[in-house]
């Protein structure tokens, strides 16, 4: 029997590390064109088998990128449209896996294919690749995607790699997408580094994030304003972050006040938790 025939009938690997090692070793005995043909682009293969095949293909590409690899890449892109959702994700994963190894010309075609997808999870795979491998040549495409789809992951790229002047200009359109996420603080920090007039607007919307930004900008609150913010924020589950900010600002008397009234703070935190739980339950009904 041919090696590919034997591997096709290989028993399920599941969680058996020994079987996985044997299968992977046998796959590495295939010629490059055999490995490319062995990858099932209908994605009926077991995940661990597919992973072993992809490792072999990427190894071969690093040695030499040949026609069989280009043909596989194009088969993957062509198959995307007809696949059901779960298998479409697997296809997108394989394309992004290969992108790390293929030459620039086909890399750009594959990335553009993912970025232009009508499916958000597929576009996200390209965004996440670009987050680690940014090149300014992709700025116009990312901006086009942002204007068309307002994808969260496109916004992440924008706050990390676009000029601060762009973030200031698009402040009111980017902010709602990032709100309630960790990245809002990164966004605000880059904005106020360029336009400090936005601080007052942020203070009105989110006093804890405002305090965090002041720490990063090396600006100290006075005790009265710090106590005002504390009073506003007693039920907020980010109270630990606010206390951290007070510590970084060296606000000893404010921290002493918090410590002396810690039971009241704990009660407010508990009440805030109860109110939030009730709200979430009512929204779910």
N, C-alpha and C positions, 0 to 999 in steps of 0.2 A: 504493500500500500504506500501511496505517496504520503509525505509528512503532513500535508494539509488535510488529507483524509483521516489520518489517525487523530490529529488535533480536533477535527470537527466532531469526532465521536468521543472526545475526552469527557469523562464524567464530571458532574457539577462540582465546583470547587467549594462554594459556600464559605465556611470559616476555617477550612482546612489549610493551614499554612504550608504543610508539606506538599500537598497537591498543587498549590499555587506556585511553589518553587519549581516543581517538576515541569508544570505547564509553561512557565515563563522561560525556563532553560531550553525547552524544546522549541518554543516560538523563536528564540534567538538563533536557532539553527536554520531558519527559513532564509531564502534569498529575499532581497528587498521587494521584488515584484510579487513574490508569494505572500509576504507579510501584508502588502497593500491589498491584495485580492482577498486575503483571509478576513480582513475587517468587514463585518456585516453592516452595511450602511442602512439596513432596515432596522437595526438595533434590537435584534432578537437574542444576541449573544449575552451571556452572563457578564455582569459588570466587571468582575475581576479578570475574566478572560480578555475582555475588551481593553482593560487597563494594561495588561501584559503586552498585547499586540501594539498598543500605542507607544509603549516604552521601546519596543523593538523598532518601530517605524521612526521615532524621533532619533534613536541611536543611528539608524541608517542615514537619515537626513544630515546629521552632523558629519558623517563621513563623506557623503556625496548626495546632493539633491538631484534626483533623476526624474525622467518623464513619468514613472509610475507614481511618484509622490505628488507631482503636479496633477495628474489624472485623478488621484484619490481626493485631493483637496477640492477639485471641481465637482466630483461625484457627491461629496458631502454637501456642498452648497446647493447642488441641483436637487438633492433628496429632501432638503429642508421643507419645502412647500407642501409635500404630500404626507409628511409625518404627523402622527397625533402629538398632542402637547408634551407628554412625558418623554417621548422618543425625540422630539424636536430639541428638548433640553440636552439630551445626550449628544445629539448631532452638534449643537452649539459648543458643547464642552470639547468635543474632538477637534473642532475647527480652532478654538482658542488654544488648545494644547499644541497643535501643529504650528500656530502662528509664532510661537516662541523660537522655532527652529528654522522656518523657511526663509528664503532670501527676500530682500526688500520689495521687489516688484510684486510677487504673489502675496507677500505679507500685507501690503497696502490694499490689494484687491479683496483679500479676505476680511480685513478690518472694515473696509467700506461696505462690504456685504452685510456684516453684522450690524454696523451702525445704521444702515438703511432699512433694517428689518422692520416689518409692521408689528412684530411682537416685542413688547417691552423687555421680557427676560433675556431675549437674544441680544438686544441692544446693550443691556446691562453687562453682558460678558465682555463686550468691546470696551465699555467704559472702564471696567475694572482692570482690563489689560493696560489701557492707556494711563490709568492712575499710577501704575508702577513703571510705565515705559513711555512717559509723555514726550511728545514732539510738537513744537509749535505749528507744524504744518497741518495738524488736525483741528486747530482752533476754529476755523470757519465751519467745518462739518459739525463739530460739537455745538457751536452757537446755533447753527441751523436746526439741529435736533432739539435743542433747548427751546427755541422759538416755536417749534412745531408740536413737541410732545411734553415739554416741561418735566422731563425725567429727573428723578431725585439724583441718580448717579451722574447725570450730565451736570447738575448743579454742583456736585462734589468736585468734578473736574474744573469747573469754572472758578470755584472759590480757591482751589489750590494753584491754578496755573494761569488764570487770566489777570490782566493788570488791575490794580486796586481802583483805578479810575472807572473801569467797566463795572465793578461791583457797586461803586457809589451810584453810577448812572442807573443800574438795574436793581437797586436796593429793594424797591417795593414789589418787584415781581419775583425775585429770588427768595426773599425772606419767608413768604408763606409756605414754600416747599420744604424749607429746612427747619421750620419751627417745630418744637418738641423733639428735636434730635440733637445729638451731641455736637453736630457740625455747625449748629447755629452760632456757637461761641467762636469758632474759627472764622466764620463769615463776618460776624460783628467786629472781631479784632482787626481783620484786614481792612474793613470799611473805616473804622474810627481812626486807624493809623493814618488814613489819608484825609478823612473828613471828620474832625472831632465834634462838629455840630450835631452829628447823629447821636451822640451820647445821651442828650436829654430825651430824645425820642425812645431810645432803648430803656432809659430809666423809667419812663412811664409804662412801658410794656412789660418789663421783666427786671425787677430790682436786684435779684440775685445775680443774674448774668451781668448786669451793670456793675455790681461790686467786683465780679471776677475780671471784667475788662479793666477796671481801674487798677487792680493788682498788676495785670500784665503791662499796663501803661505806666506803672510806678507812680500812681496818684493815690493819695491817702484821703479817706473820708474823715470828716470831723466826727466827734463822738455823737453829736445830736442827730446828724443824718444817719449814722450807722444804727442808732437805736430806732429811728423811724423805720428804716428798712427792716430791721429785726421784727418790729411790731407787725409790719405788713406781711411778713414771710413766715410767721410762726407755724402755720398749718402746712407749709410747703415741704414736700418730702426731700427737697434739696438743702435742707437747713444745715446739714454738715458742710456743704460747699460754702455757704455763707459764713459759717464759723471759721472755716479754713481761711477765707478772705480776711476776716478780722485779724486773725493771727498773723498773716503775712503783712498786714498794714501796721502791726504793732499796737493794736487798740486794746491795751491791757485792761483799762477800766470798763470797757464794753464787755470784754470776755468775763471779767469778774462779775459784772451785773448778770450775765447769762448764767454763770455758775450758781450765784446766790438765788436765782429764780428758776433753777432747772426743773423743778417739779411742775411749775406752770407751763414751761415749754413742752415737757413730755405730755402733759394733758392736752395741750393745743395740737401737738403732733398726732395724738391718738384720735382726737376729734376730727382732725383733717382726714385721717385714714378712713374713719367711719363714713364721713360725708362722701368721700371719693368712691368708696365701695357701693354705697347706696345709689350714687349717680350712675355708676357703670352698670349696675343691675337694672335700673330703670331704662337705660338706653338699650340694653340687650333684649328687653321684653317687647 
